[in-house]
Amino acid sequence: MMIKKFLKITKISLFFISFYLFISCQSSSFIPGQKNIQINNLYIEYFKIADSYYKLQDYTSAAEYYKKAMNSKEIYWDAYYKLAKTYAASSNWDEALSMFVKLQERDPENSGLKASLAYLYSMKGDFIKAKEIYEELMQTEEVNEKYLENYIAILLQNESIYLENQSEVELKIETLKQFFPENKNIEIFNKKITEYTKVTD
């Protein structure tokens, strides 16, 4: 009788132990890798929130959430790049430039990163550095509308730069006219040249 009672109690105990293990296994804390998946999903959500703020031009909030997303190793560099773009969009030239320099060091042949650096250098007033980068870019892709526009704009920043590079400016404007005759900046460039030549005369 005692043995039967003991076996009955043991069966009940085993039932509860088995049931407890079954319930525990349904818990995310006991599923291998589940916690990491949840954390990564959280950082992806931060990234998406940051993108939404960026589209709304709320760059302060976008930067905040891109920084949070950077805590994930899997999307660190994606968030880093987006944060750099956010700083550029909000005219935070120093932060943007330092970040794009780091990105370009990781991917030296990336023409998009080089173009971004040239733009940032020009916005900081370092026209010599910006000019060098655009010249390097146009060695491999001479007929690129954006490169031509920005390069000409740098050479027309002031009268002295223009006079030093007058023949180069004329050559690049002719290239722009030839391949992109509808470009709206051609007229602006010509007006600027007229201003400088009038002052010189």
C-alpha positions in Angstrom: 0.0 0.0 0.0 2.8 2.4 0.9 4.6 1.5 -2.3 1.5 2.2 -4.4 1.0 5.5 -2.6 4.7 6.4 -3.1 4.5 5.5 -6.8 1.3 7.6 -7.1 3.0 10.6 -5.5 6.1 10.1 -7.6 4.0 10.1 -10.8 2.3 13.3 -9.8 5.6 14.8 -9.0 7.1 13.7 -12.3 4.0 15.1 -14.1 4.5 18.5 -12.5 8.2 18.5 -13.2 7.5 17.5 -16.9 4.8 20.1 -17.1 7.1 22.8 -15.6 9.9 21.9 -18.1 7.4 22.1 -21.0 6.2 25.5 -19.9 9.7 26.7 -19.3 10.8 25.7 -22.8 8.1 27.9 -24.2 9.7 30.9 -22.4 12.0 32.9 -24.6 14.7 32.9 -21.9 15.2 29.2 -22.4 15.3 29.2 -26.3 18.9 29.4 -27.5 19.7 32.7 -29.2 16.2 34.1 -28.6 17.4 36.9 -26.4 20.0 38.0 -29.1 17.2 37.9 -31.7 15.0 40.1 -29.5 17.9 42.6 -28.9 18.8 42.7 -32.6 15.1 43.3 -33.5 15.1 46.2 -31.0 18.1 47.8 -32.7 16.5 47.3 -36.1 13.5 49.1 -34.8 15.7 52.0 -33.6 17.2 52.1 -37.1 13.7 52.3 -38.7 12.6 55.0 -36.3 15.8 57.0 -37.1 15.0 56.6 -40.9 11.5 58.0 -40.3 12.9 61.0 -38.4 15.4 61.6 -41.1 12.7 61.7 -43.8 10.8 64.2 -41.6 14.1 66.3 -41.4 14.1 65.9 -37.7 17.9 65.3 -37.7 18.3 65.6 -33.9 16.0 62.7 -33.2 17.3 60.8 -36.2 20.9 61.1 -34.8 19.7 59.9 -31.4 18.2 56.7 -32.8 21.0 56.0 -35.2 23.4 56.1 -32.2 21.2 53.6 -30.4 21.1 51.3 -33.5 24.9 51.4 -33.5 25.0 49.3 -30.4 24.2 46.3 -32.7 27.3 44.8 -34.3 25.2 43.5 -37.2 24.0 46.9 -38.3 26.7 49.1 -36.8 28.2 50.4 -40.1 24.8 50.9 -41.7 23.8 53.1 -38.8 27.2 54.8 -38.7 26.8 55.8 -42.4 23.3 57.0 -41.9 24.4 59.0 -38.8 27.2 60.6 -40.9 24.6 61.6 -43.6 22.4 63.0 -40.8 25.2 65.2 -39.6 25.8 66.4 -43.2 22.1 67.1 -43.7 22.0 69.2 -40.5 25.2 71.2 -41.5 27.3 69.6 -38.7 30.3 69.6 -41.1 32.9 68.7 -38.5 31.2 65.5 -37.3 30.1 64.5 -40.8 33.6 65.0 -42.2 35.4 62.9 -39.5 32.9 60.1 -40.0 33.1 60.1 -43.8 36.9 60.1 -43.5 36.6 56.9 -41.5 34.1 55.4 -43.9 36.4 56.2 -46.9 39.4 54.6 -45.1 37.3 51.4 -44.9 36.3 51.6 -48.5 39.0 53.6 -50.4 37.7 53.0 -53.9 34.1 54.0 -53.1 33.4 57.0 -55.5 30.2 57.9 -53.6 32.2 58.4 -50.3 34.8 60.4 -52.2 32.2 62.7 -53.6 30.7 63.2 -50.2 34.1 64.0 -48.8 34.7 66.6 -51.6 31.3 68.2 -50.8 32.0 68.3 -47.1 35.5 69.8 -47.6 34.0 72.5 -49.8 31.3 73.3 -47.2 34.1 73.7 -44.7 35.9 76.1 -47.0 38.7 73.7 -47.9 38.4 74.2 -51.6 41.9 72.9 -52.4 41.1 69.5 -50.9 37.7 69.4 -52.5 39.2 70.3 -55.9 41.8 67.5 -55.6 39.1 64.9 -54.8 36.9 66.0 -57.7 39.9 65.9 -60.1 40.6 62.3 -58.9 37.0 61.3 -59.4 36.9 62.8 -62.9 40.0 60.9 -64.0 37.9 57.7 -63.9 34.5 59.3 -64.7 34.9 62.5 -66.6 31.4 62.9 -67.8 29.4 62.9 -64.6 27.0 65.8 -64.2 27.2 66.2 -60.4 31.0 66.0 -60.4 31.2 68.6 -63.2 28.7 70.9 -61.4 30.4 70.8 -58.1 33.9 71.1 -59.5 32.9 74.2 -61.5 31.2 75.6 -58.4 34.4 75.2 -56.4 36.5 76.9 -59.1 34.0 79.8 -59.1 34.0 80.3 -55.3 35.9 83.5 -55.6 37.6 85.6 -58.2 41.2 84.6 -57.4 40.4 80.8 -57.6 38.6 81.5 -60.9 41.5 83.5 -62.4 43.9 80.7 -61.4 41.8 78.1 -63.2 40.1 80.1 -65.9 40.9 77.7 -68.8 39.8 74.7 -66.7 36.5 76.4 -65.9 35.8 77.1 -69.5 36.7 73.5 -70.5 34.4 72.0 -67.9 31.5 74.3 -68.7 31.8 73.3 -72.4 31.8 69.6 -71.3 28.7 70.3 -69.2 27.0 72.0 -72.1 27.8 69.3 -74.5 26.6 66.3 -72.4 24.0 68.0 -70.2 22.6 71.0 -72.2 19.5 71.3 -70.0 21.6 71.8 -66.8 20.1 74.8 -65.0 23.5 75.8 -63.4 25.2 76.6 -66.7 23.5 80.0 -66.8 24.4 80.6 -63.2 28.1 79.7 -63.9 28.2 82.0 -66.9 26.8 84.9 -64.9 29.4 84.4 -62.2 32.2 84.4 -64.9 30.7 87.7 -66.3 30.9 89.2 -62.8 34.5 88.2 -62.4 35.6 89.4 -65.9 33.8 92.7 -65.4 35.7 93.3 -62.2 39.0 92.3 -63.9 38.3 94.7 -66.8 
